[in-house]
């Protein structure tokens, strides 16, 4: 497969993933599809357009570290709502103090 044809096919694949993501997110209300489609699209761009796999070792190491820190940030973002407590207001508009 020639280089241009391969890139065009990957681009069409990215557009199809975008269409699936938009359809499932807007029409059916499945907003969590972006958690799957986003990383797949990013991986396709990194592998085929940026050619990370063909680069020197330092490029692959920095790409891996970038993915690691992205997972850390996403994990912390997911943990944020889990660790929050709700503090209700007291009677007559008094605010409750946290212990």
BELURMO-V82616 format. One record per residue. RES is the residue in three letters. PHI is phi in whole degrees, -180 to 180 (999 if undefined). D_CENTER is the distance of its C-alpha to the mean C-alpha in whole Angstrom. Layout:
RES_PHI_D_CENTER + RES_PHI_D_CENTER
//
This chain:
UNK_999_30 + UNK_-71_30 + UNK_-63_27 + UNK_-67_27 + UNK_-63_27 + UNK_-63_24 + UNK_-65_22 + UNK_-66_23 + UNK_-64_22 + UNK_-66_19 + UNK_-62_19 + UNK_-64_20 + UNK_-62_17 + UNK_-64_15 + UNK_-66_17 + UNK_-66_17 + UNK_-62_14 + UNK_-63_13 + UNK_-65_16 + UNK_-63_16 + UNK_-63_12 + UNK_-67_15 + UNK_-66_18 + UNK_-69_16 + UNK_-77_14 + UNK_-89_18 + UNK_-77_20 + UNK_-93_20 + UNK_79_18 + UNK_-92_15 + UNK_-72_12 + UNK_-79_10 + UNK_-63_10 + UNK_-64_7 + UNK_-69_5 + UNK_-100_7 + UNK_-69_8 + UNK_-60_5 + UNK_-63_5 + UNK_-65_9 + UNK_-65_9 + UNK_-64_8 + UNK_-66_11 + UNK_-62_13 + UNK_-65_13 + UNK_-66_14 + UNK_-78_16 + UNK_-94_18 + UNK_-88_18 + UNK_-86_18 + UNK_53_20 + UNK_-64_19 + UNK_-66_21 + UNK_-94_24 + UNK_-78_24 + UNK_-66_26 + UNK_-59_25 + UNK_-64_24 + UNK_-65_21 + UNK_-66_20 + UNK_-65_20 + UNK_-68_18 + UNK_-66_15 + UNK_-65_15 + UNK_-66_16 + UNK_-63_13 + UNK_-65_10 + UNK_-60_13 + UNK_-70_12 + UNK_-64_8 + UNK_-65_9 + UNK_-63_12 + UNK_-65_10 + UNK_-66_8 + UNK_-62_11 + UNK_-67_13 + UNK_-66_12 + UNK_-72_12 + UNK_-74_15 + UNK_-58_17 + UNK_-67_18 + UNK_-68_19 + UNK_-91_21 + UNK_-81_23 + UNK_-112_26 + UNK_-94_28 + UNK_-115_31 + UNK_-87_33 + UNK_-77_36 + UNK_-77_40 + UNK_-68_42 + UNK_59_44 + UNK_78_41 + UNK_-72_41 + UNK_-91_37 + UNK_-82_37 + UNK_-94_37 + UNK_-80_34 + UNK_-70_36
//
